[in-house]
Amino acid sequence: MGSSAALGRVGGLLLLLGLLLAGCASRPPVGAETLSGRMAVQIDGQPERNVSGGFELVGNPRQGSLSLTGPLGTVAAQAEWSAGETWLVADGQRTRYDDLDALATAALGESIPIAALFDWLRGQAWPGAPSSALDGGLAGFMQLGWRVDLSRWSEGWIEARREARPAVTVRARMERP
């Protein structure tokens, strides 16, 4: 696999965590919660853009860090962000972005609501936008055009799907302490 393809795959997962990751400008807030597990991002009809791996997310949408690990547990990419600075380090290259949404869009070519993803990974709706319950009393909610399925939340699973074309699915299995 070429280095630009590898950078795109790694960057894409990092952005969704909000994947949206060594040598960055800030430190996560002291006492910040850590979320970790495995995540996969699937873009319908575009398998070359699908990504998966382990992640560790620390902080919040304003300040934090994200590490992505490959199949052997080695750090594949790292990002850190704070006010006005967002950095991605992957394949030995360091790239600056204006914000997490710009990082996600550059890596995946798709807009993913990174700020909301922090809350979604905790099994709750993001307070920054209206949400509605799923039809039929199913566990989860609709928010920002995404269907967030929490039917397997007790097992640590979450699935968020945007039906707009191309459809994008984010699946995560959270590690529990």
N, C-alpha and C positions, 0 to 999 in steps of 0.2 A: 504494500500500500504506500502511495506517495505521501510525502510529508504534508502537502496542502490538504489532502483528503483526511489524513490523521488529525490535523489541526481542526478541521471542520467538525469531525465527529466528536472529538474531545471537547471542543468549545461549545458545541450544541448541548451536550449533557450538562456541562457546567452552568450554562445559562438557565436551564430549566430549574435548577435548584435555586435557581436563584441566584438543574446545573447549571447559572449559569457558573481566582483560583490560586512562592518563592520570589522574592525580590519585589515585594509590593509596598505600597505607600502607607498602610495603616495597620492597626491591630484591632481585633474584635473587642467589643466592650467587655470590661472586667465583669465576671460573673455571668456572661452570656450563655444562654442555653445552647447545647449542641444537639443537632439532629443528625442521625446517620442511618445508613442502610444501603439498599440497592435501588437503582432507578433505571428505567428504560423510556426512551422517547421514540415514538413511531410516527412517521409522516406518511399517510396513505399514498400508495402509488409511487413512492420514492425511497425504496429500500436502501439506497446508497447514503441516505441522510439519517437513517435510524442509528441510535446510539444506546449503549447501556454500560453500566459499571457501578462500582461502589462509590458512595459519597459521604462526606462529613461537612455539614453546614453549621457555621457558628455565627451568631449575631442576629441581625435584622436587616430589612431593606436599606437602611441608612448607613450601616457600618457592619462589616463582617468579613467572613472568608469562607471559601469553599474549596475542598480538595476532592479530586476525582481519582479513584484507583482503578487500575486495570485488573485483568483476570488473575495475575500473580501477586496482587496486593501492593504493587509499586505505584507511587504517585505518578499519574499520567499528566495531570495538569493541576494548576492552582490558581485561584483568583482571590483578590482582596479588593474591598471597596470602602470608601468613605465619601463625605461630601465632595462632589466634583471630581473624584478620581475612581476609576475602575480599571483594573489590570488583569490580564489573562497571561499566564506563562504556560506554554505548551510547546513541545518539540524544540526546546531551546530558544524559543522566540518569545519576547515580551511585547504585548500589544495593549495600548491604552484605548479605552472607550469612554464616551461621555457619561454613560450610566448602564445599569444592568439590562435594561430593555434593549439598548443599542448593541450590547454584547450578544444577547440572545438572537436578535434579528440578524446580526452579521454572521453568527455561527450557523444558524439554522435556516435563515431566510424566511423565518416565520416569527410573528410577534407572540410572545408568551408572557402572561401577566406575572412577572417575577415577584413583585411586592405581595401579591395575593398568594403565591405559592408557599411562602413562609407559613401562613396561617393554614392553608390547605393541608400541608404536611403534618400539621398538629391536629387535623381532623375537624377544623372549624372554618366557617366563612370568614373572609377578610372584611374587617369593619369599614374599609374605605370605599365600598360600593354596595348597592342593594343586592340582596340574594333572595331566592325563593326556594321553598321545599320542592323536592322531586314529586312528581305525580305518583299516586297510588301508595303513598306513605312509605316509599323506599327511603333508606338511610342515605342522606346526602343532600345536595342543593344545586341550584343553577346560579352561576355568577359570572358576569363579564362574558357571556356567550359560551361558557364552559359548563359541562355537566360533571359535577364532582360526586363520585360514587363512594360512599363510606360503608357499603354493605358488609365489607370484610375488615372494617377498622379494628375490631377486637383481636384480629390476627396480625395487625400491623400493616394491612394493605390499604392503599388509596389509588383510585384511578380518576384522572381528569381527562375529559375528551371535549374537543372543540369540533363541531360538525361542519363549520364553514370550510370551504375548499381551499387548499387541501385539508382534510381532517387531520387533526393532530391528537395523539393519545400519549399521556404521561402516566406511567405506572410506577409506584414506589412501594417498597416493603421497608417499613421502619424497624430499626432495631429498638428493642425495649430494654430499659435498664433492669 
